[in-house]
Amino acid sequence: MFRTLLKACAAALLVGNAESLHAQSLTVSTPQIVTQGRSEIEVAPDRAELRLSVETRATTGSEAGRQNSQIVAAVLDTLRRGFGLTDRDLVTLGYMLQPQMSYPRDGSAPKVEGYAASNTIRVRTGAIDRVGSMIDAALRKGATNISGLNFSATGTDDARRSALAAAVELAKKDAEAMATAAGGRLGPS
């Protein structure tokens, strides 16, 4: 299972007790203990982002573009109908049409041999258990490249705050142990 890992580190600066401060001269600095705490909380992903592309080649730019458009329409239709995705979930990230050149060994001028059209689509979904099926369906309809698949989790604020609180608690316990071992105690926080 893919997981998002939240990490929290906290540094605590803890000052010695007030009674020992009165006994010290003003030129002496306040005793300090500096500790760090670290905590991790795993959060299961609930979102996926997939990037797929359709690439077509033809002898003319218009033909490469036409073929590309037909395949992209079929891929998008399959994702909409088969998986309930909407226009918000399916976004064209880029379209490119470029000549395919040949470079003769005899030094003569390069020639256009054909054209390649490429269309990249971003798919966002909360149905992470169906991503594999989405990829299979897109490939069956003519997608030629899968250029990225990322998982993420929404609503991680509570988990992040819990990790921060746990990190601070660990830092405080370490500071208390250090103060006790040094024959003192912690002052007010």
C-alpha positions as CSV (number, residue, x, y, z in Angstrom):
1,M,0.0,0.0,0.0
2,F,1.3,3.4,-0.8
3,R,1.5,5.8,2.1
4,T,2.1,9.4,2.7
5,L,4.6,9.9,5.5
6,L,4.2,13.0,7.7
7,K,7.3,14.0,9.7
8,A,7.4,16.5,12.4
9,C,10.5,17.8,14.3
10,A,10.3,20.0,17.3
11,A,13.1,21.8,19.1
12,A,12.4,22.8,22.7
13,L,14.4,25.3,24.6
14,L,13.9,24.8,28.3
15,V,15.2,27.1,31.0
16,G,16.4,26.2,34.4
17,N,14.3,26.8,37.5
18,A,13.7,30.3,38.9
19,E,15.3,29.6,42.3
20,S,18.6,28.9,40.8
21,L,18.3,32.2,38.8
22,H,18.2,34.3,42.0
23,A,21.5,32.8,43.2
24,Q,23.3,33.7,40.0
25,S,25.0,37.0,39.1
26,L,23.4,39.0,36.3
27,T,26.4,38.4,34.1
28,V,25.9,34.6,34.2
29,S,23.6,33.3,31.5
30,T,20.5,31.3,32.3
31,P,21.0,27.5,32.2
32,Q,19.4,26.0,29.2
33,I,18.7,22.6,27.8
34,V,18.1,22.2,24.1
35,T,16.5,19.0,22.8
36,Q,14.9,17.8,19.7
37,G,12.0,15.5,19.1
38,R,10.9,13.7,16.0
39,S,7.6,12.0,15.2
40,E,6.2,10.3,12.1
41,I,2.6,9.5,11.3
42,E,1.7,7.5,8.2
43,V,-1.4,8.6,6.3
44,A,-2.9,6.4,3.6
45,P,-3.3,8.1,0.3
46,D,-6.8,8.9,-1.0
47,R,-6.0,10.7,-4.3
48,A,-4.1,9.7,-7.4
49,E,-2.8,11.8,-10.3
50,L,-2.0,10.0,-13.6
51,R,-0.3,11.5,-16.6
52,L,-0.8,9.8,-19.9
53,S,0.0,10.7,-23.5
54,V,-1.2,9.8,-27.0
55,E,1.3,10.1,-29.8
56,T,0.5,9.7,-33.5
57,R,2.6,9.9,-36.6
58,A,1.6,10.6,-40.2
59,T,3.0,12.0,-43.4
60,T,1.2,15.4,-42.9
61,G,0.7,17.5,-39.8
62,S,-3.1,17.6,-40.3
63,E,-3.3,13.8,-40.5
64,A,-1.2,13.3,-37.4
65,G,-3.3,15.9,-35.6
66,R,-6.6,14.3,-36.8
67,Q,-5.5,10.8,-35.7
68,N,-4.4,12.1,-32.4
69,S,-7.6,13.9,-31.8
70,Q,-9.7,10.8,-32.5
71,I,-7.6,8.6,-30.1
72,V,-7.7,11.3,-27.4
73,A,-11.4,11.5,-27.7
74,A,-11.8,7.8,-27.4
75,V,-9.5,7.7,-24.3
76,L,-11.4,10.5,-22.6
77,D,-14.7,9.0,-23.4
78,T,-13.6,5.7,-21.9
79,L,-12.4,7.3,-18.7
80,R,-15.6,9.4,-18.4
81,R,-18.0,6.5,-19.1
82,G,-16.1,3.7,-17.5
83,F,-14.9,5.4,-14.4
84,G,-17.3,8.4,-13.8
85,L,-14.6,11.0,-14.4
86,T,-15.6,14.6,-15.3
87,D,-13.9,17.5,-17.1
88,R,-12.5,18.6,-13.7
89,D,-10.7,15.2,-13.4
90,L,-9.4,15.2,-17.0
91,V,-7.2,18.1,-18.2
92,T,-5.1,18.5,-21.3
93,L,-1.6,19.5,-20.1
94,G,0.0,20.0,-23.5
95,Y,-0.3,19.4,-27.2
96,M,2.7,19.3,-29.6
97,L,2.9,18.8,-33.3
98,Q,6.4,18.7,-34.8
99,P,8.1,17.5,-38.0
100,Q,10.0,14.3,-38.1
101,M,13.2,15.1,-40.0
102,S,15.7,13.0,-41.9
103,Y,19.3,14.1,-42.2
104,P,21.0,12.7,-45.3
105,R,24.6,11.4,-44.9
106,D,25.6,13.2,-48.1
107,G,25.3,16.6,-46.5
108,S,22.2,17.7,-48.4
109,A,19.5,19.6,-46.7
110,P,17.3,17.8,-44.1
111,K,13.9,16.6,-45.3
112,V,10.6,16.4,-43.5
113,E,9.7,12.7,-43.4
114,G,6.4,13.1,-41.5
115,Y,4.8,14.7,-38.5
116,A,4.3,13.6,-34.9
117,A,1.4,14.8,-32.7
118,S,1.4,14.3,-29.0
119,N,-1.3,15.2,-26.4
120,T,-0.7,14.8,-22.7
121,I,-3.6,14.4,-20.3
122,R,-3.7,14.6,-16.5
123,V,-6.2,12.3,-14.8
124,R,-7.1,13.0,-11.1
125,T,-9.2,10.6,-9.1
126,G,-10.1,9.5,-5.6
127,A,-10.7,6.0,-6.8
128,I,-7.1,4.9,-6.2
129,D,-8.0,1.2,-6.2
130,R,-9.1,1.7,-9.9
131,V,-6.0,3.4,-11.2
132,G,-4.6,0.2,-12.8
133,S,-7.9,-0.4,-14.6
134,M,-7.9,3.2,-15.8
135,I,-4.3,2.7,-17.2
136,D,-5.4,-0.5,-18.9
137,A,-8.5,1.1,-20.5
138,A,-6.5,4.1,-21.7
139,L,-3.9,1.9,-23.3
140,R,-6.5,-0.2,-25.0
141,K,-8.0,2.9,-26.5
142,G,-4.7,4.1,-27.9
143,A,-2.7,5.9,-25.2
144,T,1.0,5.4,-25.9
145,N,2.8,6.7,-22.8
146,I,2.2,6.7,-19.0
147,S,4.6,9.4,-17.9
148,G,3.7,9.7,-14.2
149,L,1.6,8.3,-11.4
150,N,1.5,10.1,-8.0
151,F,-0.5,9.4,-4.9
152,S,-1.4,11.9,-2.2
153,A,-3.5,12.3,0.9
154,T,-6.1,15.1,1.5
155,G,-6.8,16.4,5.0
156,T,-3.4,15.8,6.5
157,D,-3.6,18.8,8.8
158,D,-4.8,16.8,11.8
159,A,-2.1,14.2,11.3
160,R,0.6,16.9,11.0
161,R,-0.5,18.5,14.2
162,S,-0.5,15.2,16.0
163,A,3.0,14.5,14.8
164,L,4.1,18.0,16.0
165,A,2.5,17.4,19.4
166,A,4.3,14.0,19.7
167,A,7.6,15.5,18.7
168,V,7.3,18.3,21.3
169,E,6.4,15.7,24.0
170,L,9.5,13.6,23.1
171,A,11.7,16.7,23.3
172,K,10.2,17.7,26.7
173,K,10.8,14.1,28.1
174,D,14.4,14.2,26.9
175,A,14.9,17.6,28.5
176,E,13.4,16.4,31.8
177,A,15.7,13.4,31.8
178,M,18.8,15.6,31.1
179,A,17.8,18.1,33.8
180,T,17.3,15.3,36.4
181,A,20.6,13.6,35.5
182,A,22.4,17.0,36.0
183,G,20.8,17.4,39.4
184,G,18.3,20.0,38.5
185,R,14.8,20.3,37.2
186,L,13.0,22.2,34.5
187,G,11.6,25.6,35.0
188,P,8.2,26.8,33.8
189,S,7.6,26.2,30.1
